[in-house]
Amino acid sequence: MAVHKSAARLLAADGSLIGEGRAFVHLRLPAAEAQHAQGTLSLDWWDQEVRAAGARLELADGPNLALQVEADRLSECMVGRILRYSADWPGQV
């Protein structure tokens, strides 16, 4: 399993910026192949008032991904917000 790591921006359904951080996309197949993937997004900052449902992930060095958020929680040990998600990875050349 490969992990695609990237700086990322979290965008609301309307395209507005709701957070930024580091994304980790877990790929079971080579990155060039389309596949269903899971991952985590560690947010450095986020809009407290906005829910992540229907959000998109804009990767600095990869494709944009429509997210299906599976978990959204604040982490007291690192004072951050962690999203666990699944997404359809379109493949990358």
URPE-V168824 format. One record per residue. N is the residue number from 0. RES is the residue in three letters. D_CENTER is the distance of its C-alpha to the mean C-alpha in Angstrom with 1 decimal. Layout:
BEGIN
N;RES;D_CENTER
N;RES;D_CENTER
END
This chain:
BEGIN
0;MET;17.4
1;ALA;15.6
2;VAL;12.5
3;HIS;10.8
4;LYS;10.1
5;SER;9.3
6;ALA;9.6
7;ALA;7.0
8;ARG;8.0
9;LEU;7.0
10;LEU;9.8
11;ALA;12.0
12;ALA;13.8
13;ASP;16.5
14;GLY;14.6
15;SER;15.2
16;LEU;13.1
17;ILE;12.0
18;GLY;10.3
19;GLU;9.6
20;GLY;8.9
21;ARG;7.9
22;ALA;5.2
23;PHE;7.1
24;VAL;7.4
25;HIS;10.7
26;LEU;13.1
27;ARG;16.5
28;LEU;18.1
29;PRO;18.5
30;ALA;15.8
31;ALA;18.4
32;GLU;18.5
33;ALA;16.6
34;GLN;15.3
35;HIS;13.3
36;ALA;10.6
37;GLN;8.9
38;GLY;6.6
39;THR;5.9
40;LEU;4.7
41;SER;8.2
42;LEU;9.3
43;ASP;12.6
44;TRP;13.6
45;TRP;12.9
46;ASP;15.3
47;GLN;17.0
48;GLU;18.4
49;VAL;15.4
50;ARG;13.7
51;ALA;10.1
52;ALA;11.8
53;GLY;11.7
54;ALA;8.9
55;ARG;7.4
56;LEU;4.9
57;GLU;7.7
58;LEU;7.9
59;ALA;11.2
60;ASP;12.6
61;GLY;11.2
62;PRO;10.9
63;ASN;9.1
64;LEU;7.4
65;ALA;8.6
66;LEU;6.8
67;GLN;9.4
68;VAL;8.8
69;GLU;11.1
70;ALA;11.5
71;ASP;11.3
72;ARG;13.7
73;LEU;15.3
74;SER;16.4
75;GLU;20.0
76;CYS;20.5
77;MET;18.2
78;VAL;18.2
79;GLY;14.5
80;ARG;11.8
81;ILE;9.5
82;LEU;7.2
83;ARG;7.6
84;TYR;6.7
85;SER;8.4
86;ALA;8.4
87;ASP;11.3
88;TRP;11.3
89;PRO;14.2
90;GLY;15.7
91;GLN;16.3
92;VAL;19.8
END
